[in-house]
């Protein structure tokens, strides 16, 4: 049986070269540079460094810059395409932080002004503009986010949950990244010149790029190019420094080539990550030589021309690869003059016109996250193996709530009490060696404790190779401390340590280092539905993973930021935080619960979504399959969520116990991770405490448990 192929049917981009694919094509052909001095925010003369800033084309100051960039790219990608999209997957690191920074600097603390702060709001904003009814996923894997988002979109199309997906990346310039990279001494004062012998660092940039991807067995009329394959890996080496031998990069490139079903000799061009920093360029050069040896394709980096646009860079470079395949013009490595003998590679000094059948694009980021994709000529015949979502067996679980760890949480629930509150220091990091968490703040400590406990609970000898991490707001303590030190020092002395820890995927990177997990490492963020995104992503990638994997989610309460960013937290009297984790294997082990995300829909754009969810879960047969429902209703959507639940029960006639779990564990974005961890334990034991179920024996009668999410999105996770 022939599987589904994935085609690029539309592209949109906005970069420092200007708005539109044509402007980008012109820059490629002329080997121009678009770097200049930024002016988005005030920078003292002695702090001014070249950057890739987009000419100010925007008028709506109520919408953050990243969102406007994303919409500009999406509008171009969708301009000549009929119909709707089934899903949106976007890589983002900054979200609305530029606006947040300005408000905080001006002493504004009105929560209404921070509605677009979250990185996940960019994808939600695009989904709203195009009335997307399906999944909306945000990948926050630092500088590999855009490429990772495209890989996940490819898997979603191959597995069948969607037929049309808008995927890409977007990031704006902001103080956090500008001063953050400067504090690490990673910015070249003369502008980046990747792979040059005299390189001194990167140039920060901004951009957005979107690909309209369609699934088909035959080539659509409007296809520009084809996505052939992709690979994800993690160095598990250091929070910022890449593996010196480039092993993670090698793994990602080889995985992409294998996924595409081609050989290294089929690759005609490599779009290098090539930031211009000394270590990154050297490690990538080693990795490329390890993979291609003497069969070296043409290669170049475009970051000397555009700057490094972080999450957007991989998506922009995917567009460039599609243009190369379609038009045959390979860009020069702008800024490259003198070869570095230590690297023994020679990027292009000038643009080249040549036929390219397949181009490989690399993206690497903080946390050791590596992503590679391959774009090819869509006119060639290909045999593609069919894929499907893989059910996963839960072999271990853990949670942290205001009551403490899993045992303390269960004891509290059995006694009929709630678990709201802030877990103490021992509950968060008591199981981890002090030397491993000494410099870590609240959220990464929580992540490592959850991962360690879930693995220990699994009884599995083989350590997990992959980490899927969902967080609504990321490391708030590090972000706050960075900005406070920046403003307190009149923007002269930001903290490099806090900058490194502020990225959403920092806890996932720490977890990977703890386990030496060198497989896919993906961070998702989308408010109250972040953990669901992580689990959905794990299911999409599970076909490529043979070892155990971890799926976890957590969020911290921060006294200044949480009430500003999270409306549900602001409405709850009891301050709470925590999270949950599950250790999974692909094989369906006997007597182990099987978990599968079965639904993810956008309630804002589908008036029939509740009835559709009910039908998806078996309609009035639901009581034959499930013995309990864990219902997640964020307080900010309490009225809407209760109405959705009421209608769901009406459509299904469900009579099983309903556990409104946020009333028990408190308000924090990743509360669903706790619910899933608890439900996995209850399914394994075959019963739910009478204090929760309302039944004396609490027996599940060998039935499964549903974990449902309500509010802006409707989600369903089946544990059977």
N, C-alpha and C positions, 0 to 999 in steps of 0.2 A: 504494500500500500504506500502511495506517495503522500508525503506530508505537506504541510502548508509552507509556502514561501512568503517572505516579507519584503514588500517593495516600498521605496520612497516615492510617493506620488505628489508630494508638495513640500516646499522648503521656504522658510522665512528666516531672516537674520537681521540684526542690527548690531553694529560694531563701531569702534572708533573710526572706521573708514566711512561710516554713514549708514543710512537706512536702506536695506534691500540687498538681495543676492547680487544684483548687477554691480553695485558699488564694491562689494567684496571681490567679485570677479575682476574688476578693473584693478584693484589693489594687487591681486595675485599676478596679473599679467605685467604690471608695470614695476613690480618689486618695490613698492612704496612703503613708507612707514607712517603710521598714524599716531605715534607717540607725541605727547606734548605736556605742558605743565597744567595740572588740574586746578579747577577753581570752584568745585561743587561746594566746598566748605573752606573756611578760612584756614590758611596754612602760613605760618611765618616764613620769611625769606630763607632763613637758615635750615628750615625743614622741608623745603620744596624739592620734589624729585619727579622725574618724568613718569607719566602714567598714560594708560590708554583710556581717555575719557571720550565719551560719545558727545558730539555736538548737541547742545540743549534743544531738543525738538519737542518738548512736552509742555503742556499748559495746565493740566489738572494737578495742582499741588496737593489735593486731598488724598490722592493715591500715591503710595510710595514709588520710588524710581524703579526698583526691581520689577514691580508689577507692570509698570508702563512699558518697560523694555520687553517683558515677556509677551504682552499683548501686541506690541508692534510686530514682533516676530511671528506670533500666531496668526495675526491678520494676513500677513503675506503668505504664509504657508497654506492658509485656507481660502485664499482669494478666489480661485477659479475651480473650487471643488464643491460638488453638490453634497447634500445630506448632512448628517450629524456625526459626532464622534462617540465611540463607545467607552473610552477611557482617556484620562490625562495622566501622564507620568513625567514629572519635571524634576531636574536636579537643581537644588538651591542651597546656598549656605548663608546668605545675608538676609533674605526676606525683607522685612520693612525696617531693618536696623538703622538705615540712614535717617529716616524720619524719627525713629525712637531716640537716636542720639541727639537730634536737634531739640526735641521736646524736653529731654532730661537736662540738657545744657541750659535751656531757658526756664527750667523750674516748673514745667507743666506736668501735672500728675493726674490728669483726667483720664480714666480708663477708656472713654470713648475715643480718645486720640490715638490709642494703641491697638485698635481693632485689626490692623494689618501688620502687626509686628511679626507674628509667627512665620517661619520659613514656609510652612504648609499653606499659608494663605495665598501664595502666588499661584499655585496649581488650582486652588479653589476659585480664585478670581478668574482664571482662564476658563475653567469648567463652567462657571456661571455665564460668561460671555457667549459660550457656544452650547449652552443648555445640555451639557453632558449628563446622562442619566446613570452612568456606570462608575467604576472605581476611579478615585482621584488619589494619586500616590505621589508623595514628595520624597525624593532620595537626597540625603544630606551626607554625602561621603567626601566632604571637602572638595579638593580639586578634581576628583574623578567622578563627581556626582552626575554630570551631564551624560558622560559615556555609560555609566552604570544604569542610568534611567533608560537609555536607548536599548541596552541589553535586556533589561526587564520588560520593556515594551515588546521586544522581539519574542521573548518567551511567552508573554501573554497572548500574542497573536498565534504563535505556534500551538499553544495548548488549547485554544478555542474559546476562552471567556470573552474575547473581543474580536471584531473584524476590522475596526478602524481606530487607531490610537494616535493621539497627538503627544509627541515625546520630545524632550529637549532639555535645555538648561538656561538659567538666567541668574545674573548677579550684578548688582550695581556697586560702584565705588562707595566706600564709607570710611569713617574714621577708624573703626575696629580693624579692618584689614589693612588700610594704608599705614597706620601707626603700628599695627601689630607686626607686619612684615619688616617694617623699618626697625622695630625694637630687636628683631632677630638678626639684624644686619644682613638682610638678604636682598636688598634693593640696590641695583646698580645706578649710581648717580648720573651716569651718561646714557642710560637706557640699555635694556637687555640686548646682549648679542650672544645667543645660545651657541654652545659648542665651540666658541672661539677660544683660542689659547689664553686670551686676556679677559675672559668673562669675569664679572664681579657680582652678578646677581640678576634678579628678575625685575620686571616693571609690572606693577599692579594695573589691572584693567577692568573694564566692564563690558558686558555684551548680553545678548540673548539670541538663541537659535532654536527653531522648532522644525520638526520633521512630521509630516502627515504620513503615517505608515498604514499600509493596507495588507491584509492577508488574502492570498489567492494561490491557486495551483497554476494559474496561467498569468502571463504578463499583462497588467492593465495598460490601456492605451496611454495614460498620462504618466507612466512610470519613468522616473529619472534614473534610478539606480536600484540596486537590491542590497539589502542587509544579509550578508552571508553567514556571519557568525560573531560570537562575542565570548569573552572570557573574563572572569573576576578572580582576584586573589588578594591575599594580605601578606605583608612582609612579616608581621608579628615580631618586629625587631626594635622599633623606637617610635615615640610619638611623632617625631618630625623627620628624623634622618632616615633615608632609605637604606635598605640592606646593601652593604658595600659591594657585594657581588651581583646585585640585581636579580636575586633568585625569584622574588615575588613577581617582578616584571617579566621574567622568562616564563613563569608559570601562567601568567595572564595571556601572553602572546601565543604560547603553545595551545592553551585551552581554546582561544579564538580560532586558530587555524584548524584544530581538530573539530570544533563545532561547525565550521564552515564546510568541512569535508573536502579540503584542498591540501596541497603541500606547500612548503616554503617557497618552492620554485614558481608557484602560481602568483606570489605577491610581487607586484611591479613597483610599488612605492610604499614607504612608511612615513606617515605623519608623526613625527617625534613629539613627545611631550615637551621636551626642550625648553625649560624655563629660563636658563641662563645662569642658574646657581652652580657653584663648583661641584658639589657632591651629586646633585640630581642628574646633571648632564653626564658626568663620568659613569654613574651607575647604570643609566639608560644605555650608554654606549656599550658597556660590558654586556648588558642583557641582549642587546640587538646582535652583537657579535656571537654570543653564545647560541642564539637561535638560528641565525642565518649563516654563520661561519664565512666561507668564501663566496657564498651565493648571495651577495649583498644587493638589495634593491636600491633604487634611487631613494633619497631621504632628505627631509628638511623639517624645520620647526617654523611656525608662523608667529611665535610670541615676540620676536624681535620687531615685528611690524604692528601687532595689535595689542601687545601686553598680555598679561595672564589674567583672564577674566574668571578664574576660579571655577565654580560649578558650570558656568556657561562655556568654558573653553573647549571641552570635549564635544559639545553639541555643535559649536561653530566649526570645529575641525571635521566633524562628520559631514557637515554641509560642504566644506572645502573638498573632502574626499569624493563626495558625489559629483561635484563640479568637475573634478579631475577626471573621473571615470567617464562623464558625459562629454567633456570638451577637450580633454587631453593636454591641459596646461598645468604643469606642476610648479608650485610656488618656490621661490628662492628662500634660503635660510637667511632672512634679513639680519644684518649685523655681523654675519660670519665673514671674517677676513683671513685669519691665520689658524691653520689646523693645530690641534693640540696632540702632540705625539703620545700622550698618555691614553688617549681614546682610540686612536687608529681608525677613525671613520672620517669621511669627507662629505658633509652636507653640501647641497647645491648652492653655489654663489649667485646663480642667475636662474630665472625661470626657464623651464624646458618644455617643449611641446612634443609629446610622445603618447602613443596608445597605452592606456592603463586598463587592464582587465580586473585587477583587484588591488585595493589599497587598504593597508592596515593603519589604524590610528590608536595611539597610546595616550592614556591619562593616568597620572599617579598623584596621590594626595596624602595629606597628614593622616596619621593613624596607620600608615603603610598600605592604604587602599590602592589597588591597581585595577585598571579596566582597559581592555582592548576590544575593538570591534573591527570587522572587515566589511568594506563596501565594495560591491562588484558590479560588473556589467550585467544588466538585467536581461539582455537578449540571449544569453547563453542558456541552454537546457541544463537543468540540474535535477537530481534525485535527492529529495529531502526526507529524512526519517520522521515519521509521525511522532508527536509528543502529547502528553496529557498531564493534568495536575496529579501529583503523587500524594496519596494519603500517607500520613506519618504516624508512627507509634510513639506514644509518650512513655519514656522509660524513667523519667525523673522530673520532679517539680519542686519549686520553692517559692516562697513569698515573704515579703516584709510589709507589715502594716504598723499602725500605731500600737498594736498589742505586742509586736515583736516578730519573731520568725514564724515559720509554718506551724510548729507545735503550739506556740503561744497563741497564735491566731485561732487555731482550731479549738483550743481550750476555751478561749474567750467566746467564740461563737456557740460552742456547745452549752455554755452556761447562760446563753440568751443575752449576752451583752454585745455591744458594737466594738469595732476595732479602730475607731477613728483616733487620730492623733499623730504625733511625730515620733517615730522610733528612735531609740537612744543610740549612742555611739557603739555600744557592744553589739546591738542587733544589726547595725549597718556593716560593721567591719570586724567584728569579733573573731570570725573564722579565718580571716586573711592575715598572713604574716605582717607584722607592723612595718617591716622594711619595705614591703610592696606598696603600702598605702600611705606612707609617711607624708608625702607631699600632695596627696590627692584630697580633693574636697568632697562634698557630700554625695553628688550624683555618681561619679565614677566609683566611689567606695561602695555605694549601693549596688551598682551593676556587677562589680566583681564578687560581692557577697552572694548575690542572687545566682550568678553563674556557677560559683563554687558549690553552693548548696544543692542546686539542681543536679549538677554532675555527681556529687557525692551521694545524693539520694538515688541516682540511677543504678548504682552498683556496677556500672560499666567500666571495664578495664581500659578500653580504648578512649582516649580523650577526644572531645569534639574538634572537628576541623574547620567549622564554619560558624559564624556568628551573625544573627539577624536581630537588630536592636531597634526598638521603637521608643521614641520619647517625644512628648508634646512640645516641650520648651527647651530641651537641652540643658547644658550646665549653666544655670542661672547665677550661681555664686561666682564663677570665674568671669562671666560676662560683666556682672555688676562691678566686681573688684577692678577689672581692667579699665572700665569707663571712669570709675571713681578716681583711680590713680591718674588717669589721663587728664581729667578735668582739674583735679587738685594740683597738678604740676604745671598747669597752663599749657597742656598738650606737649610736654617736653620729656616726661619720664614714665611712659606706660610700662606695664609689667609683661615681659616676654613669656613668663610661666603661665600667667592667666590667659594670655592670648592663645597659647598652645592648647590649654584646657577648655577654651570657650567654644570650640567647634562641636557641633552636635554629635559627631562620631567619635569624639575622644574616649568616652567610656567603652565603646565597642573595640577601639584599638587597644586599650588597656586590657580588656578581657581576652583579646586575641593573643597578646603577649604573655598573659598568665598561662594560657593553655598551649602556646605555640601553635595556634590555629591559623594555618596558612591558606585555607580555602576561601570561598566568597565571604566577604564581610560587608554587610549592608546596613545602613542606618536609615530609618524612615521617620518622618515627622509630619503629623497632621492633627494636632490637638488631641481630642478625645478618641480619635480613631487611629492613633499611631501604632499601637501594638497590633491591631488588626492588619494594618499595612505590612508590618514586619512578618507576621505569620503568612499572609498571602504571598509575599515575596519569597519566603522560604519554600512554600509549596511550588512556586514557579521554577525555582532553582534546584529543587530536590533531585530531579532526574540526573543532574550532573554531579551529585554528591554521594559518595559511598560510605563515608564515615558518619558518626553521630554529629548532630548539629544542635546549636543552642538558639532558642528564640526567647528574647526577654524584653521587658519594657519597664521603665521606671521614670518618675519625675520627682523633683525635690520641691519643697515649699521654701520660697524666699520671701522674707518679710517685706521687701520693697517691690520686687518684680511680680510675684505671683498674683497679688490682687489687681495689678495694672493689666496684666496680659490675659489672665484666665477669669472670665466672668463667673464661672461656676465656683471657683475658689473664693472670689470676692463675696459671694452670696452665702457661703457656709461659715457658721460661727466657729467651728472647731478646725484649727489648722491641721492639715493631714498631708502626708506623702507616703511613698512606698513604691512597690512594684512586684512583679512576678516573673518567673522564668520556667521554661520547660526544656528538657533535654529529649531529643527526638532521634529516631532512626527510621530509615526508609522501609525496612522489612516489617511486615505485620506480625510482630511477635505474639505468641499465644498469651492470653490473659493480660495483655497490655492495651490500654485505651488507644483508639485510633482517632486522630484529630484531623479535621479538614475544614478549611474556610469555604463555605458554600454560597455566600452571598455578600456583595458589597455594592450598594446602590446609593445614588445621590437623591435624597428626599426633596431637595429644593426644586428639582426639575422633572419630577415624575409623580403626578397626582395619584397614580395607581400603584405606587411602589409597595404599599402594605399588602394589597391583595396578591401582587406578584410574588412577594416574599412568602406569603402563606402557601401559595401554589407550589413554589419551589421546594418547600419543606414538606410537601405531602398533603396539604389541605386538611380535610377532616380525618385523615389517617394519622395525624401527628402524634396522638396519644399512644398509638401502637409502637412508635419508635422511640419516643423520648419520655423520660420519667420526671424531668424537672427542667425549668427554664431559669437561667440567670439573666436578668434584664438590667441593662446598663442605661440609665437615663441621667445625663448630666443636668445639674441643677439649673443651668442657664436655659435649658430646653425642657424643663420639667413638664410644663403644660402640654407642649407639643408631643413630647415623648410618651406621656401617659395616654394621650389620645391615640397615638400610633399603636401602643400596646393593647389598648382596649379594642381597637379595630382588628388587630391581629388575632386576638382571642375570639372575636366574633367570627372572623373568616374561617378559623380552624376548628372552633368548638373545643379548644384545648381546655382540659380540666386538671392538668398536672400542676404541682406547686410552682409558684412564681416567686423568685428570690430577687428583690430589688436591691442589688448588692451595694450600690453607692451609699445607701442609707446605713449600711453596716460598716463599710471600710473608709468612708469619707470621700471628699472631692479632690481628685488629682487626675491629670490627663490619662495616665496609664493604669487607671483602676481596673480596666478590663484584663490586664495581665494577671492581676491577683485573682480575678474571677476564674480565669482559665486554669490557673495553677490549682485553685481549690477544687474546681469541677473535675480536674484530672484525678485528684486524690479520691473524691467521692465516687467517681466511676470505677476506680480500681477496687475500692472496698465494697462497692455495690449498694451503698446506702448514704443518705444525707441526714445529718443530725435533726432530731425532731424539732429543735428550736428554730430550724430554718424551713423544714418541709411541712411542718404542721401534722405529720404522721407519727404515730407512736414508735414504729420500728424504723421509719425513714427509708424503707426498702425501695430501690429503683426497679425492682422486678426485672432485672437484666436488661433494662432499657438504657438509652443514652441520655446525655445532657446537652441542651442547647444553651449557648451563650450568645445572647442577642444584644445589639447596640441600637439605640434609638436617638432621634434628634435630627441633626443636619444630614446625617447619613444613616442608612439602615444596614447593619452587618449581621451575619450569622456564622457561628463557628459550631460545628457538630463534633461532639466527643462521644464515640460509640464503642 
